[in-house]
Amino acid sequence: MKTTIIGGGIIGLCSAFYLTEAGIDVEIIDKTDISNGCSFGNAGMIVPSHFIPLAAPGVISKGMKWMFDSKSPFYIKPRLSFELIQWLWNFYRSCSKEKVDRAVPLMRDFQVMSKELYQDLAQNPELDFLYKEDGILLLYRSKKTEKEELETAELANEIGIEARVLKCGEISQVEPKIEIEALGGVYYPGDAHVYPNHLMKSLLDYLKNRGVQFRLNTEVVGFDYQSDRINSIITNTGEQIPVENLVVAGGSWTAKILKFLRLKMLLQDGKGYSVTLKNTPQNLTLPSILAEVKVAMTPMGNDLRIGGTLEISNLSPKINLSRMNGILNAVPKYYPELKPELPSEKNIWHGFRPCTPDGLPYIGKSRIYKNLVLATGHAMMGLSLGPASGKLVSEIIQGTASSLDLTLLSPNRF
Ligand SMILES: Cc1cc2nc3c(=O)[nH]c(=O)nc-3n(C[C@H](O)[C@H](O)[C@H](O)COP(=O)(O)OP(=O)(O)OC[C@H]3O[C@@H](n4cnc5c(N)ncnc54)[C@H](O)[C@@H]3O)c2cc1C
């Protein structure tokens, strides 16, 4: 039975990949030409080490402090919105130890499954995306952060994710190429990274060669539906496209798309920025996360990408130069030899991470429409969780046993 996917980001493309593998015809509709969205300019990290969801104890107090610092990694643009208030209320309720403890085993299994699927994809001779499995390095400069990160590292080892704590003098064992100024670090050898732009392009070409139909620069603006079925999609070009099975993987726009079906989804955009230093003579061996400032740095071939910030911005494309400056100014504090300059605005990339109130993605069937599957809300882990999410979507569509227990991921949970 044919499946139509709205959204050609990493989640839509990975869903198409595994549906096609299962012999299912797929069509993808995207309002862009799929060349520069959130799935392209991100930091490319594949992170089994990220098993703690965004909504966790301590996050609210940190966020409140950051709100008043124009260069901090977090900001919520104040606005009177019932949806934002509901989202914040549910975020607040999700920041409990009990909820996080429930989510951790699932997130570990989800991340590990996805990394294993990346290992398979990297073996595929038709896909080329600079997959490197040499771990990531988390660096910290303060005692307070050290305490938090050592707790996370301990938990990681307990649940089977290897974490090696390194004192300042030991960091050069894993990152010999460049000077580092930090109190210490945690090395997660099981993490990996890719060049997301290559991954997306490679997947697009692969899917086109496999007969997946793409309707690009076509925005979904409505649906024709009856009580429990969606019959067709209405596009901005006035076309009406019949659907059999429908997957909505519209990233941060998913809640907006679902309004056309009278469905509510709590979802906010977490805008982030990145710059890519091309052919940089001084590059890192390993990707790193600068813990205090939440900046991600990833070597991608000869290039170095530096990204960060999470601004709940109501999908505003405006670039906040002060915040981007905050990201770049933080770099020499950890890597004194690197002094990246603020590029012109047109060279600053931005993307909208789809954020749920509890930090867990939404993957599953709609409660109302029998032929609708939802797949979004991956926040800062969408690239990492892409293949596993795509596989889960294909299992739902086929009606086969699920590789993971989807209860905590239900799109009907709020
Ligand atoms: C700075 C930054 C760094 C990041 N680093 C990492 C990282 O290292 N590792 C990681 O795992 N994740 C990372 N992420 C997060 C990751 O990029 C996202 O989670 C992921 O890209 C989301 O993918 P998606 O397919 O859900 O959404 P998107 O990539 O946004 O795709 C959604 C698609 O839906 C389309 N669409 C929307 N509305 C409509 C409509 N009405 N009609 C038709 N099409 C529509 C859009 O055009 C878009 O192409 C980072 C994000 C940022 C911003």
Ligand as a Chemical Component Dictionary entry (heavy atoms), coordinates in Angstrom:
data_LIG
# 
_chem_comp.id                   LIG 
_chem_comp.type                 NON-POLYMER 
_chem_comp.pdbx_formal_charge   0 
_chem_comp.three_letter_code    LIG 
# 
loop_
_chem_comp_atom.comp_id 
_chem_comp_atom.atom_id 
_chem_comp_atom.alt_atom_id 
_chem_comp_atom.type_symbol 
_chem_comp_atom.charge 
_chem_comp_atom.model_Cartn_x 
_chem_comp_atom.model_Cartn_y 
_chem_comp_atom.model_Cartn_z 
_chem_comp_atom.pdbx_ordinal 
LIG C1  C1  C 0 22.467 23.881 15.646 1  
LIG C2  C2  C 0 21.881 22.490 15.626 2  
LIG C3  C3  C 0 22.710 21.383 15.881 3  
LIG C4  C4  C 0 22.178 20.108 15.885 4  
LIG N1  N1  N 0 23.020 19.047 16.069 5  
LIG C5  C5  C 0 22.529 17.779 16.081 6  
LIG C6  C6  C 0 23.394 16.677 16.261 7  
LIG O1  O1  O 0 24.615 16.815 16.368 8  
LIG N2  N2  N 0 22.846 15.423 16.297 9  
LIG C7  C7  C 0 21.505 15.234 16.185 10 
LIG O2  O2  O 0 21.061 14.099 16.283 11 
LIG N3  N3  N 0 20.656 16.276 15.973 12 
LIG C8  C8  C 0 21.136 17.533 15.919 13 
LIG N4  N4  N 0 20.292 18.595 15.716 14 
LIG C9  C9  C 0 18.845 18.337 15.626 15 
LIG C10 C10 C 0 18.444 17.814 14.252 16 
LIG O3  O3  O 0 19.001 18.637 13.261 17 
LIG C11 C11 C 0 16.915 17.779 14.142 18 
LIG O4  O4  O 0 16.386 17.043 15.219 19 
LIG C12 C12 C 0 16.463 17.118 12.853 20 
LIG O5  O5  O 0 17.064 17.719 11.743 21 
LIG C13 C13 C 0 14.941 17.188 12.699 22 
LIG O6  O6  O 0 14.617 16.487 11.516 23 
LIG P1  P1  P 0 13.130 16.434 10.970 24 
LIG O7  O7  O 0 13.145 15.554 9.772  25 
LIG O8  O8  O 0 12.209 16.073 12.082 26 
LIG O9  O9  O 0 12.771 17.934 10.607 27 
LIG P2  P2  P 0 13.258 18.863 9.396  28 
LIG O10 O10 O 0 14.640 18.539 8.999  29 
LIG O11 O11 O 0 12.937 20.247 9.806  30 
LIG O12 O12 O 0 12.304 18.407 8.218  31 
LIG C14 C14 C 0 10.950 18.755 8.170  32 
LIG C15 C15 C 0 10.568 18.999 6.738  33 
LIG O13 O13 O 0 9.156  19.215 6.642  34 
LIG C16 C16 C 0 8.928  20.165 5.627  35 
LIG N5  N5  N 0 7.609  20.787 5.816  36 
LIG C17 C17 C 0 7.198  21.495 6.888  37 
LIG N6  N6  N 0 5.927  21.922 6.704  38 
LIG C18 C18 C 0 5.524  21.480 5.492  39 
LIG C19 C19 C 0 4.318  21.604 4.753  40 
LIG N7  N7  N 0 3.245  22.278 5.221  41 
LIG N8  N8  N 0 4.277  21.039 3.525  42 
LIG C20 C20 C 0 5.335  20.354 3.025  43 
LIG N9  N9  N 0 6.501  20.219 3.696  44 
LIG C21 C21 C 0 6.600  20.751 4.919  45 
LIG C22 C22 C 0 10.075 21.162 5.815  46 
LIG O14 O14 O 0 10.297 21.916 4.629  47 
LIG C23 C23 C 0 11.242 20.246 6.157  48 
LIG O15 O15 O 0 12.016 19.900 5.026  49 
LIG C24 C24 C 0 20.785 19.892 15.674 50 
LIG C25 C25 C 0 19.969 20.989 15.377 51 
LIG C26 C26 C 0 20.493 22.282 15.336 52 
LIG C27 C27 C 0 19.594 23.429 15.035 53 
# 
loop_
_chem_comp_bond.comp_id 
_chem_comp_bond.atom_id_1 
_chem_comp_bond.atom_id_2 
_chem_comp_bond.value_order 
_chem_comp_bond.pdbx_ordinal 
LIG C1  C2  SING 1  
LIG C2  C3  SING 2  
LIG C2  C26 DOUB 3  
LIG C3  C4  DOUB 4  
LIG C4  N1  SING 5  
LIG C4  C24 SING 6  
LIG N1  C5  DOUB 7  
LIG C5  C6  SING 8  
LIG C5  C8  SING 9  
LIG C6  O1  DOUB 10 
LIG C6  N2  SING 11 
LIG N2  C7  SING 12 
LIG C7  O2  DOUB 13 
LIG C7  N3  SING 14 
LIG N3  C8  DOUB 15 
LIG C8  N4  SING 16 
LIG N4  C9  SING 17 
LIG N4  C24 SING 18 
LIG C9  C10 SING 19 
LIG C10 O3  SING 20 
LIG C10 C11 SING 21 
LIG C11 O4  SING 22 
LIG C11 C12 SING 23 
LIG C12 O5  SING 24 
LIG C12 C13 SING 25 
LIG C13 O6  SING 26 
LIG O6  P1  SING 27 
LIG P1  O7  DOUB 28 
LIG P1  O8  SING 29 
LIG P1  O9  SING 30 
LIG O9  P2  SING 31 
LIG P2  O10 DOUB 32 
LIG P2  O11 SING 33 
LIG P2  O12 SING 34 
LIG O12 C14 SING 35 
LIG C14 C15 SING 36 
LIG C15 O13 SING 37 
LIG C15 C23 SING 38 
LIG O13 C16 SING 39 
LIG C16 N5  SING 40 
LIG C16 C22 SING 41 
LIG N5  C17 SING 42 
LIG N5  C21 SING 43 
LIG C17 N6  DOUB 44 
LIG N6  C18 SING 45 
LIG C18 C19 SING 46 
LIG C18 C21 DOUB 47 
LIG C19 N7  SING 48 
LIG C19 N8  DOUB 49 
LIG N8  C20 SING 50 
LIG C20 N9  DOUB 51 
LIG N9  C21 SING 52 
LIG C22 O14 SING 53 
LIG C22 C23 SING 54 
LIG C23 O15 SING 55 
LIG C24 C25 DOUB 56 
LIG C25 C26 SING 57 
LIG C26 C27 SING 58 
# 
